[in-house]
């Protein structure tokens, strides 16, 4: 092995083979074929071979007067560079100083080789940085004095520190301090004051970041990085830092702090506390909790909300107490719907459907799944209980409507109190109650959408056309009823049949 500086490299998997972070060559091959050494940069733990580091340092120092990691951009301290390059580093610095003296006064050399004039311009104290925030007085004066642009390559550079592009929002010394400082684990701003180990370690003084930290795990992982999970989680997440993920991609499926949360698609995973599902996909804990709390879209109950947003596998656990409790509640609701669907399926004749006996069909010998696919269930607005609301294909048209009125969805018991007519029988309860078609004067044969009774004609077209009652004696139901367009219970069908039989 080569010469390693900084933290000792820990190989997480036997299959991991170290490679140079710049040229990508396997370091075992480099050391076997050549006499070159390789190094572990203490600022970030990335490995780089000697040739690559010399070439990179010469270019970077010549342009920026500093050297950063070619992979992650963290600054390599000059003391470390001197150890790594020794006399070559001293020669490099001397050559750069000699080169500066050869350039005419008032000019600097761009990295493309062109000499660029540095002119002192009028200070704009209303100047804003790239994010739209006003810059400090010192930063505005530095911009006016040293910011220049190369006519050859159109690069903006600093005529004092030679940084390309220009460090907008910072003076030269401020920018150097910024890039060498520890960064807030959430927003990336410098942590000006080092805190003791704990929740606020590596967190800036912003209120938002300190508030996020209160809900974050404060454990330090074996690799030396801070855990990106939630506070008081039962088990820490795998490390999400890029260099650790590169060594063991299977642990996070290649996702790191810079990967976007695939629920919100706005913030990287590193900006908020995260949870990992059993399938190993990782999301912001807050995003996943909100998604599960919102449940399903539209009025009909379905359970896609309790599946992983990435791979659609069932969410079993994630070591997050609130989310695990929501998943448990969803499982209990699903079991309740399953039991009702199995019983209702026999009443609807689904157990005799030929598709259950067709070996080519996706529901072959899968009666329970077929019932859940064919039957629609809803939540009663009054009592919050689950009730059967007709066949699913009837409700496809309103499946994802956001403008539905939840008050329209009532179970049988609650309808007794909300609909006109005789909706309860002293002998048989509501089991054999007959309903008028909502849109005409015929007996209903269908109950759809969880809200509406239809006769055969109106159900066939599913058009909400109201047919005016022709009045007695043409009216089919032969009783006084409210105007069409409203639900109306006509009493117990079992008792009616008994009265007809007795009369005969």
Secondary structure, 3 states (H helix, E strand, C coil): CCCCCCCCCCCCCCCCCCECCCCCCEHHHHHHHCCCCEEECCCCCCEEEHHHHHHHHHHHHHHHCCEECCCCCCEECHHHHHHHHCHHHHHHHHHHHHHHHHCCCCEEECCCCCEEECCCCCCCCCCECCCCCECCHHHHHHHHHHEEECCCCCCEEECCCCCECCCCCCCHHHHHHHHHCCECCCCCCECCCCCCCCCCCCCCCCHHHHHHHHCECCCECCCCCECCCECCCCCCCCCCCHHHHHHCHHHCCCCCCCCECCCCCCCEHHHCCEEECCCCCEEEHHHHHHHHHHCCCCCCCCCHHHECCCCCCECCCCCCHHHHHHHHHHHHHHHHHHHHHHHHHHHCCHHHCHHHHCCCCCCCCCHHHHHHHHEEEEECCCCCCEEEEEEHHHHHHHCCCCCCCHHHCCCHHHHHHHCEEECCECCCECCCEEEECCCCCCECCEEECCCEEECHHHHHHCCCCCCCCCCCCCCCCCCCCCCCCCCEEEEEHHHHHHHHHHHC
